[in-house]
């Protein structure tokens, strides 16, 4: 009985130490971390200029090619579900939609 408790405690201590180490590497208060700045207007413009359709609320651009997606900093999905944003997708058309997704 004591072994599982000790194992759990050691895992918890290791996790707290890892989080504390990452917090020490974070920028100081008021410092600007330029890697975290996302220019959404530029991504939307890139989507539209490549002939795509921007989906607000999902951070996605439909119907652009892989090269345009990569240039905009997205992740290309050549065959996303046409019904991926429908909560009731019990019946869905079997059709691929090329999509470029962005973490947000």
C-alpha positions in Angstrom: 0.0 0.0 0.0 2.8 2.4 0.8 4.6 1.8 -2.5 1.8 3.1 -4.7 1.5 6.2 -2.5 5.2 6.9 -2.7 5.2 6.4 -6.4 2.3 8.8 -6.8 4.1 11.4 -4.6 7.3 11.1 -6.5 5.5 11.6 -9.8 3.7 14.7 -8.4 7.0 16.2 -7.2 8.6 15.6 -10.6 5.7 17.3 -12.3 5.8 20.3 -10.1 9.5 20.6 -10.6 9.1 20.5 -14.4 6.4 23.2 -14.3 8.5 25.4 -12.0 11.5 25.0 -14.4 9.4 26.2 -17.3 8.1 29.1 -15.3 11.7 30.2 -14.6 12.3 30.3 -18.4 9.3 32.4 -19.2 9.7 36.1 -20.0 9.7 38.5 -17.1 6.5 40.5 -16.5 6.2 43.2 -19.1 8.6 41.5 -21.5 7.4 40.9 -25.0 7.7 37.4 -26.4 7.7 37.9 -30.1 7.3 34.2 -30.9 3.8 34.2 -29.4 2.5 37.2 -31.4 0.1 35.9 -34.1 -0.8 38.2 -36.9 -4.3 36.9 -37.7 -5.0 39.7 -40.2 -2.1 38.5 -42.3 -3.2 34.9 -42.1 -6.7 35.8 -43.2 -5.4 38.0 -46.0 -3.1 35.1 -47.1 -6.1 32.7 -47.1 -8.3 35.0 -49.2 -5.5 35.9 -51.6 -4.9 32.2 -52.3 -8.6 31.8 -53.1 -9.6 30.2 -49.8 -12.4 30.8 -47.4 -11.5 31.8 -43.8 -13.6 30.2 -41.1 -13.8 32.6 -38.2 -14.0 30.9 -34.8 -12.1 27.8 -36.1 -8.9 29.4 -37.3 -9.1 27.6 -40.6 -8.8 28.3 -44.2 -10.6 26.0 -46.6 -9.7 25.2 -50.2 -6.1 26.4 -50.5 -3.2 24.4 -51.5 -0.4 23.0 -49.4 2.2 25.6 -50.5 -0.1 28.5 -49.6 -0.9 27.0 -46.3 2.8 26.5 -45.4 3.6 30.0 -46.5 0.9 31.3 -44.1 2.3 29.2 -41.2 -0.5 26.7 -41.1 -0.8 22.9 -41.0 -2.2 21.4 -44.2 -4.9 18.7 -44.1 -5.6 17.5 -47.7 -8.8 15.6 -46.7 -10.7 17.2 -43.8 -14.3 16.3 -43.2 -16.8 18.6 -44.7 -18.9 18.1 -41.5 -16.1 18.6 -39.0 -17.8 21.6 -37.3 -21.3 20.2 -37.2 -22.0 18.8 -33.7 -24.8 16.5 -35.2 -22.7 15.0 -38.0 -24.7 11.8 -37.9 -25.2 12.0 -41.6 -22.4 13.6 -43.5 -21.4 13.8 -47.2 -18.3 11.7 -48.0 -16.3 14.5 -49.5 -12.8 15.8 -48.7 -12.2 19.5 -48.1 -8.6 20.7 -48.3 -8.0 22.7 -45.2 -5.3 24.8 -43.6 -5.4 24.9 -39.8 -3.8 27.3 -37.4 -3.2 26.9 -33.7 -4.7 29.6 -31.8 
